[in-house]
């Protein structure tokens, strides 16, 4: 096992994806491995699939995991895009027991943001307020102030003026697919969301990640918000890369504490 290699896993509403990462460069090592998220996605079922992802890599070290929830000290407190049975559960303990290795869990968008600010387009933007929005089945968010993370933001759950449901139900990529919107029509919606975010937080930079970031050229002309908006460079790999780097950070912390 290479000393500069770590395993990261990104648990999503539709898939559980794992990959090996060079934590010095942020580059993926080999192909990622993906299995479908079980339906229903209750803790025991997800833990079983999670363990199969770990088995695929024959991994015997600490693991980082991004999870679609507010996460505090390994405990998951929300479940917007996963089974409600995860609320109040110690996800770190459940996943660690399932795979036989110590698993460190954090909010998935936070880890995608960590990856972008460490290895991606955010690397050169360590000053001021930087916001990453992941666009997929929901709208995830990661907020950084002078390079330091403000964890567990849920800006996809804000309400927009004139809407009777949270923003991600109106402006996530799932809304575009569900309502069969053109990229232009959806881009106008998403711009409404960014205008609201800009009004509330005045970020210096907004980075767009998640699946829809790959289609940035199709809707960038609709983004009139008066803040620089750029697509993430790590795209769908950001969650895995951030999770692997998070595992590395925790392994270093444990080694220092043991000295």
C-alpha positions as CSV (number, residue, x, y, z in Angstrom):
1,X,0.0,0.0,0.0
2,X,1.4,3.4,-1.0
3,X,2.0,5.9,1.8
4,X,0.5,8.7,-0.3
5,X,-2.7,6.8,-1.1
6,X,-6.1,6.9,0.6
7,X,-9.5,5.5,0.0
8,X,-12.5,7.9,-0.2
9,X,-16.2,6.9,-0.5
10,X,-19.0,9.2,-1.6
11,X,-22.5,8.0,-0.4
12,X,-25.2,9.5,-2.5
13,X,-28.9,9.1,-2.9
14,X,-28.5,7.0,-6.1
15,X,-25.0,5.5,-5.8
16,X,-22.2,4.7,-3.4
17,X,-18.8,5.5,-5.1
18,X,-15.3,4.7,-4.0
19,X,-11.9,5.4,-5.3
20,X,-8.2,5.5,-4.4
21,X,-6.6,8.9,-4.4
22,X,-3.1,10.3,-4.3
23,X,-3.4,12.6,-1.3
24,X,-0.3,14.6,-2.4
25,X,-1.7,15.6,-5.8
26,X,-5.4,14.9,-5.5
27,X,-5.4,12.6,-8.5
28,X,-7.5,9.5,-8.8
29,X,-5.5,6.2,-8.9
30,X,-7.3,3.8,-11.2
31,X,-11.0,3.7,-11.8
32,X,-13.7,4.5,-9.3
33,X,-16.0,1.7,-8.2
34,X,-19.8,2.4,-7.9
35,X,-22.7,0.4,-6.6
36,X,-26.4,1.4,-6.5
37,X,-27.6,2.9,-3.2
38,X,-30.1,0.3,-1.9
39,X,-33.8,1.1,-1.8
40,X,-34.9,1.7,0.9
41,X,-31.5,3.2,2.0
42,X,-31.8,2.4,5.7
43,X,-28.6,2.1,7.7
44,X,-28.1,-1.7,7.6
45,X,-28.6,-1.9,3.8
46,X,-26.3,1.0,3.1
47,X,-23.7,-0.4,5.4
48,X,-23.7,-3.7,3.6
49,X,-23.2,-2.0,0.2
50,X,-20.5,0.3,1.7
51,X,-18.6,-2.8,2.9
52,X,-18.7,-4.3,-0.6
53,X,-17.1,-1.1,-2.0
54,X,-14.3,-1.4,0.5
55,X,-13.9,-5.1,-0.3
56,X,-13.5,-4.3,-3.9
57,X,-10.3,-2.3,-3.1
58,X,-9.1,-4.8,-0.5
59,X,-8.5,-1.8,1.7
60,X,-7.0,-2.2,5.2
61,X,-6.6,1.4,6.5
62,X,-8.7,4.3,7.6
63,X,-11.4,5.5,5.2
64,X,-13.0,8.9,4.5
65,X,-16.7,9.0,3.7
66,X,-18.9,11.8,2.4
67,X,-22.5,11.5,3.5
68,X,-25.7,13.4,2.4
69,X,-26.5,14.7,5.9
70,X,-25.5,17.2,8.5
71,X,-22.7,15.3,10.3
72,X,-21.4,16.1,13.8
73,X,-18.7,13.9,15.3
74,X,-19.8,11.0,13.0
75,X,-23.5,11.3,13.9
76,X,-25.9,12.1,11.0
77,X,-28.7,14.6,11.9
78,X,-30.6,15.0,8.7
79,X,-31.7,12.9,5.8
80,X,-32.9,14.9,2.8
81,X,-31.9,12.4,0.1
82,X,-31.5,9.2,2.1
83,X,-33.7,7.1,4.4
84,X,-35.0,8.9,7.5
85,X,-33.6,6.0,9.6
86,X,-30.2,7.7,9.5
87,X,-31.4,10.7,11.6
88,X,-29.6,10.6,15.0
89,X,-27.5,7.6,14.0
90,X,-23.7,7.3,14.5
91,X,-22.8,6.7,10.9
92,X,-19.1,6.5,11.6
93,X,-19.6,3.6,14.0
94,X,-22.1,1.7,11.7
95,X,-19.9,2.0,8.7
96,X,-16.7,1.1,10.6
97,X,-18.3,-2.0,12.0
98,X,-19.5,-3.1,8.6
99,X,-16.1,-2.9,6.9
100,X,-13.8,-3.6,9.8
101,X,-11.8,-0.4,9.3
102,X,-12.1,3.0,11.0
103,X,-14.3,5.3,8.9
104,X,-14.4,9.1,9.3
105,X,-17.7,10.7,8.1
106,X,-18.4,14.2,7.1
107,X,-21.1,16.1,5.0
108,X,-20.6,15.2,1.3
109,X,-20.7,18.7,-0.1
110,X,-18.2,19.9,2.6
111,X,-15.8,17.2,1.4
112,X,-16.3,18.1,-2.2
113,X,-15.4,21.7,-1.2
114,X,-12.4,20.5,0.7
115,X,-11.2,18.8,-2.5
116,X,-11.7,21.9,-4.7
117,X,-10.0,24.2,-2.3
118,X,-7.0,21.9,-1.8
119,X,-6.5,20.5,-5.3
120,X,-9.0,22.2,-7.7
121,X,-10.0,25.6,-8.9
122,X,-10.4,27.0,-5.3
123,X,-6.7,26.4,-4.6
124,X,-5.8,29.9,-5.8
125,X,-8.8,31.5,-3.9
126,X,-7.9,31.1,-0.2
127,X,-8.8,34.6,0.8
128,X,-12.3,35.9,1.4
129,X,-15.6,33.9,1.1
130,X,-15.7,31.0,-1.3
131,X,-18.9,29.0,-1.8
132,X,-19.2,25.6,-3.5
133,X,-22.7,24.5,-4.7
134,X,-23.1,20.9,-5.8
135,X,-25.9,20.4,-8.3
136,X,-27.5,17.0,-8.5
137,X,-30.6,15.4,-7.0
138,X,-30.4,18.2,-4.4
139,X,-28.3,21.4,-3.9
140,X,-25.4,20.8,-1.5
141,X,-23.2,23.6,-0.2
142,X,-19.8,24.2,1.3
143,X,-18.7,27.5,2.7
144,X,-15.1,28.6,3.3
145,X,-13.8,31.8,4.9
146,X,-10.1,32.5,4.2
147,X,-9.7,28.8,3.5
148,X,-11.4,27.6,6.7
149,X,-14.6,25.6,6.4
150,X,-17.9,26.5,8.0
151,X,-19.3,22.9,8.2
152,X,-22.8,21.6,7.6
153,X,-24.3,24.5,5.7
154,X,-27.6,23.5,4.0
155,X,-28.1,26.3,1.5
156,X,-30.1,24.1,-0.8
157,X,-32.8,24.2,1.9
158,X,-33.3,27.9,1.7
159,X,-36.7,29.3,0.5
160,X,-36.8,31.5,-2.5
161,X,-39.2,34.4,-2.9
162,X,-42.5,33.2,-4.4
163,X,-41.7,29.5,-3.9
164,X,-43.5,27.3,-1.4
165,X,-40.8,24.7,-1.2
166,X,-37.0,24.7,-0.5
167,X,-34.7,25.8,-3.3
168,X,-33.4,22.4,-4.3
169,X,-36.9,21.3,-5.2
170,X,-37.1,24.3,-7.6
171,X,-33.5,24.6,-8.9
172,X,-31.6,21.3,-8.5
173,X,-30.8,19.2,-11.6
174,X,-33.5,16.8,-10.5
175,X,-36.1,19.7,-11.0
176,X,-34.7,20.2,-14.6
177,X,-35.2,16.5,-15.4
178,X,-38.5,16.2,-13.6
179,X,-40.1,19.1,-15.4
180,X,-38.3,18.5,-18.7
181,X,-36.8,22.0,-18.7
182,X,-34.3,23.2,-21.3
183,X,-30.9,24.2,-20.0
184,X,-31.7,27.8,-20.7
185,X,-35.0,27.7,-18.7
186,X,-33.3,25.8,-15.8
187,X,-30.4,28.2,-15.9
188,X,-32.7,31.1,-15.3
189,X,-34.1,29.3,-12.3
190,X,-30.7,28.5,-11.0
191,X,-29.7,32.1,-11.4
192,X,-32.6,33.1,-9.1
193,X,-31.1,30.8,-6.5
194,X,-27.6,32.3,-6.9
195,X,-28.9,35.8,-6.7
196,X,-30.5,34.9,-3.3
197,X,-27.3,33.3,-2.1
198,X,-25.2,36.3,-3.2
199,X,-27.6,38.7,-1.4
200,X,-27.3,36.7,1.8
201,X,-23.6,35.9,1.9
202,X,-21.7,38.1,-0.6
203,X,-19.2,35.5,-1.6
204,X,-16.0,36.4,-3.5
205,X,-16.3,33.3,-5.7
206,X,-19.0,30.6,-6.4
207,X,-17.8,27.2,-7.6
208,X,-20.3,24.9,-9.1
209,X,-19.8,21.1,-8.7
210,X,-21.9,18.0,-9.0
211,X,-23.2,16.4,-12.2
212,X,-24.6,19.6,-13.8
213,X,-21.2,21.3,-13.5
214,X,-20.1,19.3,-16.6
215,X,-22.8,21.1,-18.6
216,X,-21.8,24.6,-17.5
217,X,-21.5,25.9,-21.1
218,X,-25.2,25.1,-21.6
219,X,-26.4,27.5,-19.0
220,X,-23.6,29.9,-18.1
221,X,-25.1,32.7,-20.2
222,X,-28.2,32.7,-17.9
223,X,-26.1,33.3,-14.8
224,X,-26.3,37.1,-14.3
225,X,-25.4,37.1,-10.6
226,X,-22.7,39.7,-9.8
227,X,-20.2,37.3,-8.4
228,X,-17.7,35.3,-10.3
229,X,-19.1,31.8,-11.0
230,X,-16.9,29.0,-12.3
231,X,-17.3,25.2,-12.7
232,X,-15.4,22.9,-10.4
233,X,-12.4,21.3,-12.0
234,X,-12.7,17.9,-10.1
235,X,-16.3,17.4,-11.2
236,X,-17.9,14.2,-10.0
237,X,-14.6,13.0,-8.4
238,X,-14.5,15.8,-5.9
239,X,-16.5,14.0,-3.2
240,X,-14.2,10.9,-3.4
241,X,-11.1,13.0,-3.4
242,X,-12.2,15.1,-0.5
243,X,-13.2,12.0,1.5
244,X,-9.8,10.5,0.9
245,X,-8.1,13.7,2.0
246,X,-10.3,13.9,5.0
247,X,-9.2,10.3,5.9
248,X,-5.5,11.4,5.5
249,X,-6.1,14.4,7.8
250,X,-7.6,12.2,10.5
251,X,-4.9,9.6,10.2
252,X,-2.3,12.4,10.8
253,X,-4.3,13.7,13.7
254,X,-4.4,10.3,15.3
255,X,-0.6,9.8,14.8
256,X,0.2,13.1,16.4
257,X,-2.1,12.4,19.4
258,X,-0.3,9.0,19.9
259,X,3.2,10.6,20.0
